[in-house]
Amino acid sequence: MCEFKVVVDGEVVFEDAIYAKKDGDKVIVKDIVGESREFKGHEILEVDVKSTRLVLSP
């Protein structure tokens, strides 16, 4: 399985993400154990499978 590091402004803010969804003005991410976090006012800028990074706008 491919787990992603969620990055905002060059800083890792969430790890082991396996799910991401844009929902209105926020991005919802979930990890492998079902924990989730919402990033209000953010957009998905980049998904890099090779580097396992999911980059969100600041």
Secondary structure, DSSP 8 states (H G I E B T S, - for coil): ---EEEEETTEEEEEEEEEEEEETTEEEEEETTS-EEEEET--EEEEETTTTEEEE--
